[in-house]
Amino acid sequence: MEIQNKTVLLTGASRGIGPYIAKTLANAGAVLIGLARSEEGLNTTKAEIEYEGGTFHTISFDLKNINGLSDLVEQATTINGEIDILVNNAGIELCRKYQNYSADEIRDVLNVNLHAPLELSRLLLPAMLERGGHIVTVASLAGKKGMAYNTPYSASKAGLIMWTDGMRQELRGTKVGISVICPGFISDTGMFYEDHVDPPAMLGTSKPQAVADAVIKAIKNNSAEIIVNKGPMKPLLAIGQISPSFGDKIVRKFGVIEFNKKRIKK
Ligand SMILES: NC(=O)c1ccc[n+]([C@@H]2O[C@H](COP(=O)([O-])OP(=O)(O)OC[C@H]3O[C@@H](n4cnc5c(N)ncnc54)[C@H](OP(=O)(O)O)[C@@H]3O)[C@@H](O)[C@H]2O)c1
């Protein structure tokens, strides 16, 4: 799908990777509607995009409010007409031993990361099916192999990957494309960077711009799935599918479990 003059609803546009995606889509000629809770963060992204000559509208909204998403979509479509492209980028994580999560914390992770993208897509799909459209969701490598001490996050991201997988088959032959992006650790900004814990050396990090570039590529080529990671991840993921316990050994050897232990929030 071409991006020029398309209206994009992008969640998580106030900080982290989202502003990179916003700027890259704006540079490609899209009209952006950026969503997040922080008006201040959204206005910073807006100023940066408008400085470059792009168009960025803001909607302050808490994605935990699943029942409010229908009104939100109505509000978003009054700005520049129907939404052509949905980028589900907002996400939260919280590292804990599983028994130490509260029920509310697990619900929040699942609502923001999984339920909100699915519900937004459900609400936007009828118009997209008539006019054409694309849905891109930012999942994570944590949805390809479970992450100890970050398991609700892993569950939410695995859910997004499998939902996209099923939807791609359901949408085949329609005017709607669907893609999932699976980044590894991202440097310079974002949820992992903010923790200031060194990533496992054998996995390395990728730049946030690489995620933004993957979003553009996914929309243009209707890519099924794009992994954003420095190392050769696909063979390792394939080994983990054939033998999960051997996959555990690799993850342990890479230091991922010790790494997440250091990220546990009190
Ligand atoms: N950074 C990484 O290394 C990495 C790796 C793999 C995958 N990812 C994925 O990439 C995406 C972006 O991550 P990031 O690193 O940019 O995260 P981030 O820096 O923590 O930013 C998260 C974004 O989501 C928004 N958000 C959080 N809770 C929200 C809520 N309740 N309602 C509405 N918006 C909310 C935040 O805005 P407000 O706080 O203003 O609401 C912010 O714009 C996520 O889906 C993440 O899982 C990141």
The ligand as an SDF file (V2000), in Angstrom:
LIG
                    3D

 48 52  0  0  0  0  0  0  0  0999 V2000
   12.2060   -0.7210   23.3820 N   0  0  0  0  0  0  0  0  0  0  0  0
   12.4540   -1.9730   23.0840 C   0  0  0  0  0  0  0  0  0  0  0  0
   13.5860   -2.4580   23.2570 O   0  0  0  0  0  0  0  0  0  0  0  0
   11.3640   -2.8350   22.4770 C   0  0  0  0  0  0  0  0  0  0  0  0
   11.6910   -4.1310   22.0700 C   0  0  0  0  0  0  0  0  0  0  0  0
   10.7020   -4.9380   21.5260 C   0  0  0  0  0  0  0  0  0  0  0  0
    9.4160   -4.4530   21.3630 C   0  0  0  0  0  0  0  0  0  0  0  0
    9.1190   -3.1900   21.7670 N   0  0  0  0  0  0  0  0  0  0  0  0
    7.7360   -2.7220   21.5920 C   0  0  0  0  0  0  0  0  0  0  0  0
    7.7570   -1.4990   20.8800 O   0  0  0  0  0  0  0  0  0  0  0  0
    6.6250   -0.7090   21.2640 C   0  0  0  0  0  0  0  0  0  0  0  0
    7.1020    0.6670   21.6760 C   0  0  0  0  0  0  0  0  0  0  0  0
    7.9580    0.4950   22.8100 O   0  0  0  0  0  0  0  0  0  0  0  0
    8.8560    1.6630   23.4110 P   0  0  0  0  0  0  0  0  0  0  0  0
   10.1440    1.0590   23.7740 O   0  0  0  0  0  0  0  0  0  0  0  0
    8.8010    2.8530   22.5400 O   0  0  0  0  0  0  0  0  0  0  0  0
    8.0470    1.9370   24.7820 O   0  0  0  0  0  0  0  0  0  0  0  0
    8.0030    3.2640   25.6640 P   0  0  0  0  0  0  0  0  0  0  0  0
    9.1780    4.1310   25.4360 O   0  0  0  0  0  0  0  0  0  0  0  0
    7.7100    2.8020   27.0490 O   0  0  0  0  0  0  0  0  0  0  0  0
    6.7230    4.0190   25.0740 O   0  0  0  0  0  0  0  0  0  0  0  0
    5.4750    3.4130   25.1630 C   0  0  0  0  0  0  0  0  0  0  0  0
    4.4600    4.2510   24.4090 C   0  0  0  0  0  0  0  0  0  0  0  0
    3.1670    3.6650   24.6620 O   0  0  0  0  0  0  0  0  0  0  0  0
    2.3210    4.6400   25.2600 C   0  0  0  0  0  0  0  0  0  0  0  0
    1.4550    4.0370   26.2710 N   0  0  0  0  0  0  0  0  0  0  0  0
    1.8340    3.3190   27.3530 C   0  0  0  0  0  0  0  0  0  0  0  0
    0.7460    3.0110   28.1030 N   0  0  0  0  0  0  0  0  0  0  0  0
   -0.3150    3.5700   27.4790 C   0  0  0  0  0  0  0  0  0  0  0  0
   -1.7120    3.6150   27.7630 C   0  0  0  0  0  0  0  0  0  0  0  0
   -2.2150    3.0600   28.8650 N   0  0  0  0  0  0  0  0  0  0  0  0
   -2.5210    4.2950   26.9200 N   0  0  0  0  0  0  0  0  0  0  0  0
   -2.0300    4.9000   25.8170 C   0  0  0  0  0  0  0  0  0  0  0  0
   -0.7250    4.8760   25.4850 N   0  0  0  0  0  0  0  0  0  0  0  0
    0.1220    4.2390   26.3100 C   0  0  0  0  0  0  0  0  0  0  0  0
    3.2790    5.6410   25.9110 C   0  0  0  0  0  0  0  0  0  0  0  0
    2.6750    6.9170   26.0270 O   0  0  0  0  0  0  0  0  0  0  0  0
    2.1010    7.5600   27.3940 P   0  0  0  0  0  0  0  0  0  0  0  0
    2.9390    7.0720   28.5230 O   0  0  0  0  0  0  0  0  0  0  0  0
    2.1750    9.0230   27.1200 O   0  0  0  0  0  0  0  0  0  0  0  0
    0.6850    7.0490   27.4670 O   0  0  0  0  0  0  0  0  0  0  0  0
    4.4170    5.6860   24.8990 C   0  0  0  0  0  0  0  0  0  0  0  0
    4.0900    6.5650   23.8530 O   0  0  0  0  0  0  0  0  0  0  0  0
    5.9460   -1.4780   22.3970 C   0  0  0  0  0  0  0  0  0  0  0  0
    4.8480   -2.1950   21.9120 O   0  0  0  0  0  0  0  0  0  0  0  0
    7.0260   -2.4190   22.8700 C   0  0  0  0  0  0  0  0  0  0  0  0
    6.4910   -3.5720   23.4740 O   0  0  0  0  0  0  0  0  0  0  0  0
   10.0530   -2.3710   22.3190 C   0  0  0  0  0  0  0  0  0  0  0  0
  1  2  1  0
  2  3  2  0
  2  4  1  0
  4  5  1  0
  4 48  2  0
  5  6  2  0
  6  7  1  0
  7  8  2  0
  8  9  1  0
  8 48  1  0
  9 10  1  0
  9 46  1  0
 10 11  1  0
 11 12  1  0
 11 44  1  0
 12 13  1  0
 13 14  1  0
 14 15  2  0
 14 16  1  0
 14 17  1  0
 17 18  1  0
 18 19  2  0
 18 20  1  0
 18 21  1  0
 21 22  1  0
 22 23  1  0
 23 24  1  0
 23 42  1  0
 24 25  1  0
 25 26  1  0
 25 36  1  0
 26 27  1  0
 26 35  1  0
 27 28  2  0
 28 29  1  0
 29 30  1  0
 29 35  2  0
 30 31  1  0
 30 32  2  0
 32 33  1  0
 33 34  2  0
 34 35  1  0
 36 37  1  0
 36 42  1  0
 37 38  1  0
 38 39  2  0
 38 40  1  0
 38 41  1  0
 42 43  1  0
 44 45  1  0
 44 46  1  0
 46 47  1  0
M  CHG  2   8   1  16  -1
M  END
$$$$
